C-alpha cells in the first residue's frame, strides 16, 4: 500500500487531508513524493515559524537530544528552567506551566481559574465567560469554552461552567459578569479558527475593565496569535492589557509539540504540587527548540513581521475576486468571491499551500518568508481569485 492507502487503512478518520504526501521542506517550501515544490503559506497551522529545516533551531534541538531526550518532571532540567525564565522576562508575568498543546494549555488555564475562584470567592464562582466564534481546543473543557456550536453537537452534554457572549458586545459581557457567578473572562484577540476575526481595541479594553470591576481573571488565549505571529511577541501587548493568565503553543515549539500557561501576580501560586501535571511537559529537547524560538523574536524581527504582513495584505486588498482581508501581521484571512475550498484547490494546482478558516482563505506563512516569496504568493492568489 502507498502512504495514502495506509493512512486510510490504519489512521483514525478525523482529518479531511489534502491529497498531497509531503516528504521534506526547506525554508518556506515543501516537496511532495513526486518531487513537486510548494510555497507553504500555512507553516503547519502556524507552528513552523522559521520555516522548514531551520539550521539554528535544528542544531539547538539536536544538541539536547544527544543529552536528554526525556526525563520527567520529577527532576530539574536546564532547558525547561531557561525557557520559563525567557518567557517571564519577555512578558512580565510570573510563572509558567509547560504541557504539550494549546488545548492542554487552555485546560490548565480553566483549572487554574476554577481553583482561584474557589479560593478567592467561593466554590460556586467557577463560571468562565467566553466569546461566540472563539476556539480554545478539542478536549472536553476546552471544547465547552469554544463558542462554536458546530464543534459541540456530537459531544453533548458539554462540561458546565461556561457563559458565552457575542464578540464586540461589551454590554453583554457586563450582563454575563453581573448575572452569573464567574471566575474569569477568556478570549482571543483575533479569533483564528473563527475566521481570522480581530477583536477591536475598544472591546478588548472593555473586557479588561469588566474583569477588573467584577474581580475576575482575564485569560488571553495566544495559541495561534502568539510568538510574533501578529507582529508582537504576544498579540495582547500593543493594547496595554495585563492578563492574569496567557496560554501559548503552536509557534512556541518551532515545529515540536509544546504548550505553556503563563501566570500573572494573582495566579502564580494557585497551582500547588499534585494539582496539575504533564508527563511530557517541559521536555528538554522541545524546550531547547522553544528557547531558540523565543530568543530570536527580537524587536527588529517583530517589526519585520508587521512590515511583511502589511505588504502581503496590501497586495491582496481590492484585487479582483477578493472581498476583504482581515488580521494582523502574518495572520491573515482572505474573503474571496469563490468558495474558499475551491481557492485552496486551485492554489495547490499552482504550487501554493494555504489554509481555511470558516469561509476565508487563511494565511499563516513562516515569519521568515522573504519579500520575493510574498510577491509570488500574492501574484498566485490574485491569479486564482480572478479566474
SVG drawing of the C-alpha trace seen along z (x, -y; Angstrom):
<svg xmlns="http://www.w3.org/2000/svg" viewBox="-28 -52 53 54">
<polyline fill="none" stroke="black" stroke-width="0.4" points="0.0,0.0 1.1,-3.6 1.1,-6.3 -2.5,-7.4 -3.8,-3.9 -2.0,-3.1 -3.4,-6.3 -7.0,-5.3 -6.5,-1.8 -4.8,-2.5 -5.3,-6.1 -8.5,-7.2 -10.6,-9.2 -10.6,-12.5 -9.0,-14.6 -10.0,-15.6 -6.5,-15.6 -5.4,-17.4 -4.4,-14.9 -0.7,-15.6 2.0,-13.5 4.8,-15.7 8.3,-14.4 10.6,-17.3 11.0,-21.0 13.4,-23.9 12.6,-27.5 9.2,-28.4 8.9,-25.5 7.9,-21.8 8.1,-19.0 5.8,-16.1 6.5,-12.5 6.5,-13.3 9.2,-15.9 6.8,-18.9 7.7,-22.0 5.1,-24.1 5.3,-27.5 3.7,-26.9 1.6,-29.7 0.3,-27.5 3.5,-26.6 1.9,-23.6 -1.0,-25.8 1.3,-28.5 3.8,-26.1 6.9,-26.3 7.5,-30.0 11.1,-29.8 10.0,-27.5 11.4,-24.0 14.8,-22.6 15.9,-25.9 19.5,-25.2 19.8,-27.2 16.6,-25.6 17.6,-22.2 21.0,-22.5 19.5,-23.5 17.1,-20.5 19.7,-18.1 22.3,-19.1 19.8,-18.5 18.6,-15.2 22.2,-14.0 22.0,-14.8 18.4,-14.3 15.7,-13.3 13.3,-13.0 13.4,-12.8 10.2,-13.7 9.0,-16.5 10.4,-14.6 13.7,-16.2 15.1,-19.7 16.5,-20.4 18.2,-23.4 16.2,-24.0 12.9,-23.9 14.0,-26.4 15.7,-28.7 12.6,-28.7 10.4,-29.7 12.8,-32.5 12.8,-33.7 9.0,-33.8 8.7,-35.6 11.3,-38.2 9.5,-38.7 6.1,-39.2 6.4,-40.4 4.3,-37.5 5.5,-35.5 5.4,-31.7 4.9,-29.1 3.4,-25.6 4.6,-23.5 2.4,-20.9 2.1,-19.6 -0.5,-21.6 -2.8,-24.6 -5.8,-22.6 -3.8,-21.4 -2.6,-24.9 -6.2,-26.1 -7.3,-23.2 -4.6,-24.3 -5.9,-27.9 -9.5,-26.7 -8.4,-24.6 -6.5,-27.5 -9.4,-29.9 -11.7,-27.4 -9.3,-26.9 -8.7,-30.6 -12.5,-31.3 -13.0,-28.7 -10.1,-30.1 -10.7,-33.9 -14.6,-33.9 -16.4,-30.7 -16.9,-27.3 -19.9,-28.3 -17.8,-31.0 -16.5,-28.7 -18.1,-30.1 -15.8,-31.4 -17.2,-33.9 -16.1,-33.1 -17.0,-34.5 -19.0,-33.2 -16.7,-32.4 -13.8,-31.7 -11.8,-28.4 -9.9,-27.0 -9.3,-23.4 -10.9,-20.0 -10.6,-18.4 -13.9,-18.4 -13.5,-21.5 -11.7,-23.5 -14.5,-22.4 -17.1,-23.7 -15.2,-27.0 -15.2,-27.1 -18.1,-29.3 -19.0,-27.4 -21.9,-25.0 -20.7,-23.0 -17.9,-21.6 -20.4,-20.7 -23.1,-18.7 -21.6,-15.2 -20.2,-15.6 -23.1,-16.7 -23.5,-17.2 -20.7,-19.7 -18.7,-20.4 -20.7,-23.0 -19.3,-26.3 -19.1,-28.4 -21.1,-31.5 -20.9,-32.6 -21.5,-36.1 -21.2,-37.8 -17.8,-39.4 -17.9,-43.2 -20.9,-43.2 -19.5,-45.0 -23.0,-45.3 -23.5,-41.5 -20.2,-40.9 -21.2,-43.2 -24.5,-41.4 -22.8,-38.0 -20.5,-39.1 -23.3,-40.5 -25.8,-37.7 -23.5,-34.7 -21.1,-33.7 -17.9,-33.9 -14.2,-33.4 -12.8,-34.7 -13.1,-36.1 -11.4,-34.1 -10.8,-35.4 -8.5,-35.5 -7.5,-38.9 -8.0,-37.5 -10.4,-34.6 -8.3,-32.4 -10.4,-29.3 -13.5,-31.6 -12.5,-33.2 -9.5,-35.4 -11.7,-38.0 -9.8,-40.6 -11.5,-42.0 -11.5,-45.8 -9.3,-47.6 -12.5,-49.1 -13.9,-45.7 -10.6,-44.3 -10.3,-47.2 -14.0,-46.9 -13.4,-43.2 -10.4,-44.1 -12.5,-46.7 -15.3,-44.2 -12.8,-41.7 -11.3,-44.3 -14.6,-45.7 -16.1,-42.3 -12.9,-40.9 -12.5,-38.3 -9.3,-36.8 -8.5,-37.9 -7.3,-34.9 -5.9,-35.6 -5.5,-32.6 -2.4,-33.2 -2.1,-29.7 -2.4,-30.9 -1.7,-34.6 1.5,-34.3 5.2,-34.1 5.3,-37.1 2.6,-36.0 0.8,-39.4 4.0,-41.4 4.1,-41.5 5.6,-38.9 2.0,-38.2 -0.9,-39.9 -2.4,-41.4 0.7,-43.6 0.0,-46.5 -3.3,-47.1 -1.8,-47.6 -3.7,-44.6 -2.4,-42.9 -3.8,-39.4 -3.7,-37.1 -3.2,-34.0 -1.8,-33.7 -1.9,-30.4 0.7,-29.7 1.6,-26.8 2.0,-26.3 4.8,-28.6 6.4,-28.4 7.9,-25.0 9.0,-26.0 8.0,-22.5 7.8,-20.3 4.8,-20.0 4.7,-22.3 2.1,-24.3 2.6,-26.8 0.3,-28.5 1.8,-31.8 0.6,-33.1 0.5,-36.7 0.7,-38.0 -2.8,-36.9 -2.4,-33.4 1.2,-32.5 0.8,-30.5 -2.7,-28.9 -1.4,-25.5 0.5,-23.6 2.1,-20.1 -0.3,-17.5 -3.0,-19.8 -1.8,-19.6 0.9,-17.9 2.1,-16.6 4.4,-13.7 6.0,-15.3 5.5,-18.9 8.9,-20.7 10.6,-18.0 14.3,-19.1 14.6,-18.7 11.4,-20.6 12.3,-23.3 15.7,-23.7 13.9,-24.4 11.4,-26.7 14.2,-28.6 15.8,-29.2 12.4,-30.5 11.9,-32.9 15.5,-34.2 15.1,-35.2 11.9,-37.2 13.7,-40.5 12.0,-43.9 13.7,-44.1 12.4,-40.7 8.9,-41.5 8.9,-44.8 9.7,-42.8 6.8,-40.6 4.5,-43.6 6.0,-45.0 5.8,-41.7 2.2,-41.3 1.2,-44.7 3.0,-44.0 1.0,-40.8 -2.3,-42.3 -1.8,-45.4 -1.0,-43.3 -4.4,-41.4 -6.8,-44.2 -9.0,-45.3 -7.9,-42.7 -10.4,-41.1 -12.3,-38.3 -11.2,-39.3 -13.8,-40.9 -11.7,-41.7 -8.5,-40.9 -8.6,-40.7 -6.0,-40.0 -2.7,-41.5 1.0,-40.7 1.3,-37.3 -2.0,-36.1 -4.5,-37.0 -7.9,-35.9 -8.9,-36.5 -12.6,-36.5 -12.9,-35.5 -15.8,-35.6 -15.2,-31.9 -15.7,-29.3 -12.5,-29.1 -12.2,-25.4 -12.2,-25.9 -9.5,-28.6 -7.3,-26.3 -7.6,-23.6 -6.6,-26.0 -3.7,-27.3 -2.4,-23.8 -2.5,-23.4 -0.3,-26.5 2.2,-25.2 0.9,-27.2 -0.4,-25.7 -2.8,-27.7 -5.5,-27.0 -9.1,-27.7 -10.9,-29.3 -14.7,-29.4 -15.4,-31.0 -12.0,-32.6 -8.6,-31.5 -6.3,-31.7 -2.6,-32.6 -0.1,-31.8 3.2,-31.7 6.6,-31.3 7.6,-34.5 10.9,-34.3 9.1,-34.4 11.0,-36.6 9.7,-39.6 10.2,-37.7 8.1,-34.9 5.4,-37.3 5.2,-38.8 5.0,-35.3 2.3,-34.3 0.3,-37.4 0.6,-37.0 -0.7,-33.4 -3.6,-34.3 -4.7,-37.2 -4.5,-35.0 -6.6,-32.2 -9.2,-34.6 -9.6,-36.5 -10.2,-33.4"/>
</svg>
